[in-house]
């Protein structure tokens, strides 16, 4: 355990966790996240960013555009891409809060990352985020990427969105990507995971008493066991290789365990890593925490192994 990790955990427990427990308005959570990210996070040296727009399908009057950001670091293989979904409990987070992580992961994998600003709850409850994730995936296919050249990744709610997107691809008639990475993925909205109670005091960041409120904002009246909301409880069919990282002390650790078990039952290749003493979704602290830097490097190597360039005619 690094000295920086000790300091970060203390700051999260004394400052962030109580603040999140008190915040009753999603707007306040968003403002704090954006403010903290602007103050704390910096892209890696050599990072490069390009804005993009992703079209949502629908009748002309209903069509909207999703803001997106392409991130890279160094000289990437432009034929391969990571579709990354930011965390923030489906209520907060954006291109701005996660651009540094997207660039770092792109650099570690030697590819480019695209980071969409999917719609947030409660203004846009389920399935708005999943619909935007599908639009983002279609955007890559229409741009000429082969599924074997696309990987999915995300942290916290973004990790849940990545695995929820996998559940939505089959019904949408779309092929599966090469691999998926989840950092502390939130993949069970039924509220029945034992770690919600077992780790309530140990988790240095997430106040468990707010979980039900947040689930209500996003899920609304939808059945919480819907596989796009709770991929950990889904019946999987031939899932792609997955790397799942979580903290042993966070309240969502059983989400990671149960998802890994479900994927393995379906014959999936799963790498589950449970880290000690790190906070929830710690890779977002890239550049500030040695443990975050190591996690990004490891995830990048995993993605690089599974992204395969297709021979073109």
matplotlib code that plots the C-alpha trace (Angstrom):
import matplotlib.pyplot as plt

x = [0.0, 1.6, 1.6, -0.4, -3.1, -3.3, -3.7, -6.3, -8.3, -8.3, -9.5, -12.3, -13.5, -13.4, -14.4, -16.0, -18.1, -19.9, -20.5, -22.0, -24.2, -25.6, -26.1, -29.8, -29.6, -27.9, -26.9, -24.7, -23.0, -22.2, -20.8, -18.6, -17.3, -16.5, -14.8, -12.7, -11.7, -10.6, -8.5, -7.0, -6.7, -4.3, -3.9, -0.6, 2.2, 1.7, -2.1, -4.2, -7.9, -10.3, -14.0, -16.7, -20.5, -22.5, -25.9, -28.8, -31.2, -34.9, -37.3, -35.8, -37.4, -36.2, -32.7, -30.0, -26.3, -24.1, -20.9, -17.9, -14.1, -11.4, -8.4, -4.9, -1.4, 1.8, 1.4, -1.7, -2.8, -5.7, -7.3, -8.3, -10.4, -11.7, -15.3, -15.1, -18.0, -17.4, -18.6, -20.7, -23.7, -25.5, -26.1, -22.7, -19.4, -18.6, -15.9, -14.2, -14.0, -12.6, -10.5, -7.3, -8.2, -9.3, -6.0, -4.0, -5.8, -5.4, -1.7, -1.4, -3.2, -1.5, -4.9, -7.4, -10.3, -13.6, -15.5, -19.2, -21.2, -24.2, -27.4, -27.7, -30.5, -32.8, -33.6, -32.9, -33.6, -33.1, -32.8, -31.4, -27.8, -28.0, -29.5, -26.6, -24.2, -25.7, -25.5, -21.9, -21.1, -23.0, -21.0, -17.8, -19.1, -20.3, -16.9, -15.4, -14.1, -14.4, -15.9, -12.5, -11.0, -13.4, -13.2, -15.5, -14.4, -15.8, -15.6, -18.4, -21.7, -19.7, -18.6, -22.2, -23.0, -20.3, -21.7, -25.3, -24.4, -23.2, -26.6, -28.3, -26.2, -27.8, -31.4, -30.2, -28.6, -25.1, -21.9, -19.9, -16.7, -13.3, -13.1, -14.4, -12.8, -14.7, -13.2, -15.4, -18.4, -21.9, -23.7, -26.5, -29.4, -31.5, -29.9, -29.4, -25.6, -24.3, -21.3, -23.7, -24.1, -20.9, -18.6, -20.8, -18.3, -15.2, -15.9, -14.0, -16.0, -19.6, -22.4, -24.6, -27.7, -27.8, -27.7, -31.5, -32.0, -29.5, -31.0, -34.4, -33.1, -31.8, -33.9, -37.3, -40.1, -38.1, -37.6, -34.2, -33.4, -33.4, -30.2, -29.2, -29.5, -28.2, -25.8, -24.5, -27.9, -28.2, -28.0, -25.0, -24.3, -20.8, -19.5, -16.2, -13.1, -13.4, -11.1, -12.9, -11.2, -12.6, -11.6, -12.1, -13.4, -15.9, -19.7, -19.8, -17.2, -19.9, -21.1, -17.7, -17.7, -21.2, -20.7, -17.5, -19.3, -22.1, -19.7, -17.8, -20.9, -21.5, -18.0, -16.5, -12.8, -12.8, -9.9, -11.2, -8.8, -9.7, -7.3, -6.6, -7.2, -7.9, -11.1, -14.0, -13.1, -9.5, -8.1, -9.8, -7.0, -4.5, -1.5, -2.2, -2.0, 0.6, -2.1, -4.2, -1.3, -0.6, -4.2, -4.3, -1.1, -2.4, -5.8, -4.1, -1.9, -5.1, -6.8, -3.8, -3.7, -7.3, -7.6, -6.8, -6.4, -8.3, -6.7, -8.4, -9.0]
y = [0.0, 3.3, 6.4, 8.1, 5.4, 5.9, 9.7, 9.2, 6.7, 9.1, 12.0, 9.9, 8.6, 12.0, 14.3, 12.6, 9.9, 12.2, 14.7, 12.1, 10.9, 14.5, 15.3, 15.0, 16.6, 15.0, 18.5, 18.9, 15.5, 16.6, 19.9, 18.4, 15.7, 18.2, 20.5, 17.8, 16.3, 19.7, 20.2, 16.7, 15.0, 15.7, 13.8, 11.9, 13.5, 13.1, 12.9, 14.0, 14.7, 15.2, 16.0, 14.0, 13.7, 10.5, 10.4, 8.9, 6.9, 8.0, 10.2, 13.5, 15.6, 13.2, 12.7, 14.1, 14.1, 12.6, 14.5, 12.3, 12.6, 10.6, 10.2, 8.8, 9.0, 8.6, 6.8, 4.6, 1.9, 3.8, 0.5, -0.5, 1.3, 1.2, 2.4, 3.7, 4.6, 7.0, 6.3, 8.5, 6.5, 7.3, 10.7, 12.4, 12.2, 13.4, 13.6, 16.2, 14.0, 11.0, 12.3, 11.7, 8.0, 7.5, 8.8, 6.8, 3.5, 4.3, 4.8, 1.6, -0.4, 1.3, 2.2, 5.1, 5.5, 7.1, 8.5, 9.3, 11.8, 9.5, 10.9, 11.0, 10.4, 11.5, 13.7, 10.7, 7.4, 3.9, 3.0, 6.3, 5.4, 2.0, 3.5, 6.0, 3.1, 1.2, 4.3, 4.7, 1.1, 1.4, 4.6, 2.5, -0.3, 2.3, 3.9, 0.6, -1.0, -4.8, -6.1, -7.8, -4.3, -2.9, -3.4, -2.0, -0.6, 1.5, 2.2, 1.9, 2.8, 3.0, -0.6, -1.6, 0.2, -1.7, -5.1, -3.9, -3.0, -6.6, -7.8, -5.4, -6.3, -9.6, -8.3, -5.4, -7.8, -6.5, -8.6, -8.8, -6.9, -8.4, -7.9, -5.9, -4.4, -3.3, -1.3, -1.8, -2.3, -1.7, -4.6, -5.5, -3.1, -5.6, -4.4, -8.0, -8.3, -9.2, -6.8, -3.8, -4.6, -6.5, -3.6, -0.7, 0.5, -0.6, 1.2, 4.5, 6.3, 5.0, 5.6, 2.5, 4.3, 6.4, 3.3, 2.9, 6.5, 6.4, 3.1, 4.8, 7.8, 5.6, 2.4, 4.1, 1.6, -0.9, -4.4, -4.2, -7.7, -6.6, -7.9, -4.5, -3.1, -6.1, -8.0, -9.9, -11.7, -12.3, -15.5, -15.0, -16.7, -16.9, -13.7, -12.1, -12.3, -10.0, -8.4, -7.3, -5.4, -4.4, -3.5, -6.2, -3.5, -1.8, -2.3, -3.4, -6.2, -8.9, -7.3, -8.2, -11.7, -12.5, -11.2, -13.2, -16.3, -15.7, -15.2, -18.3, -20.4, -19.4, -20.5, -17.1, -16.4, -14.1, -12.5, -11.4, -9.3, -8.2, -5.5, -4.8, -1.4, 0.5, 2.6, 2.1, 2.7, 3.7, 3.7, 7.1, 8.4, 7.7, 10.1, 10.6, 7.0, 4.3, 1.6, 3.4, 3.6, -0.1, -1.0, 1.0, -0.5, -4.0, -3.3, -1.8, -4.9, -7.1, -5.1, -5.1, -8.9, -9.2, -6.5, -8.1, -6.2, -7.8, -8.2, -5.9, -6.7]
z = [0.0, -1.1, 1.0, -1.6, -1.4, 2.4, 2.0, -0.8, 1.3, 4.2, 2.0, 0.5, 3.9, 5.7, 2.8, -0.2, 1.4, 3.8, 1.0, -1.2, 1.7, 2.1, -1.6, -2.5, -5.9, -8.9, -10.1, -6.9, -7.5, -11.1, -10.1, -7.4, -9.8, -12.5, -10.1, -8.5, -11.9, -13.2, -10.1, -9.7, -13.1, -15.9, -19.2, -19.7, -21.6, -25.4, -25.1, -28.1, -28.3, -31.2, -30.8, -32.6, -32.9, -32.9, -34.5, -32.6, -34.8, -35.1, -37.0, -38.2, -35.5, -32.7, -33.9, -31.7, -31.5, -28.8, -28.1, -28.1, -27.7, -29.4, -27.1, -27.9, -26.5, -28.6, -32.0, -31.8, -34.2, -35.7, -36.9, -33.4, -30.8, -27.2, -26.6, -23.1, -20.8, -17.9, -14.4, -12.2, -11.0, -14.3, -12.8, -13.3, -15.1, -18.6, -21.3, -19.0, -15.9, -17.8, -20.7, -18.8, -18.1, -21.7, -23.0, -20.5, -21.4, -25.1, -24.6, -22.6, -25.3, -28.2, -29.8, -29.7, -27.3, -28.0, -25.0, -25.6, -23.4, -23.0, -21.5, -17.7, -15.3, -13.8, -16.8, -19.1, -17.2, -18.5, -21.4, -22.6, -21.6, -23.3, -26.4, -26.6, -26.0, -28.9, -31.1, -30.2, -31.1, -34.4, -35.1, -35.0, -37.2, -39.7, -39.6, -40.9, -37.7, -37.6, -34.3, -33.6, -33.7, -31.0, -27.3, -24.6, -21.2, -18.4, -14.7, -12.1, -13.9, -17.1, -16.5, -16.0, -19.2, -21.1, -19.9, -20.4, -24.0, -24.5, -23.5, -25.9, -29.0, -29.7, -29.8, -31.9, -34.4, -33.8, -33.5, -30.3, -29.7, -29.1, -25.3, -22.4, -19.3, -16.2, -13.4, -10.3, -12.6, -11.2, -12.7, -10.3, -9.5, -7.6, -4.3, -3.1, -3.3, 0.1, -0.1, 0.0, 3.7, 4.4, 3.2, 4.1, 6.7, 4.9, 1.7, 1.9, -0.8, -1.5, 1.1, 0.8, 2.1, -1.1, -3.4, -3.6, -4.4, -7.3, -8.6, -8.6, -10.6, -13.4, -13.4, -12.7, -12.9, -15.0, -13.6, -11.8, -13.0, -16.6, -18.0, -19.4, -15.9, -14.0, -16.3, -13.3, -13.2, -16.9, -18.9, -21.0, -24.4, -25.7, -24.0, -25.2, -23.0, -20.0, -17.4, -14.3, -11.5, -8.2, -4.6, -1.9, 0.4, -1.8, -1.6, -5.2, -5.0, -5.2, -8.4, -9.9, -8.4, -9.5, -13.0, -13.3, -12.2, -14.7, -17.6, -16.7, -16.6, -20.2, -21.1, -21.1, -20.5, -17.4, -15.5, -12.1, -10.0, -6.5, -5.3, -1.6, 0.1, -3.1, -3.4, -5.7, -9.4, -8.4, -12.1, -12.4, -10.2, -12.9, -12.6, -8.9, -7.5, -8.3, -7.9, -10.6, -13.0, -12.6, -13.2, -16.4, -17.6, -16.9, -18.6, -21.6, -22.0, -21.8, -24.5, -26.7, -26.6, -27.7, -30.3, -33.7, -36.9, -39.8, -43.2, -45.7, -49.4]

ax = plt.figure().add_subplot(projection="3d")
ax.plot(x, y, z, "-o")
ax.set_aspect("equal")
plt.show()
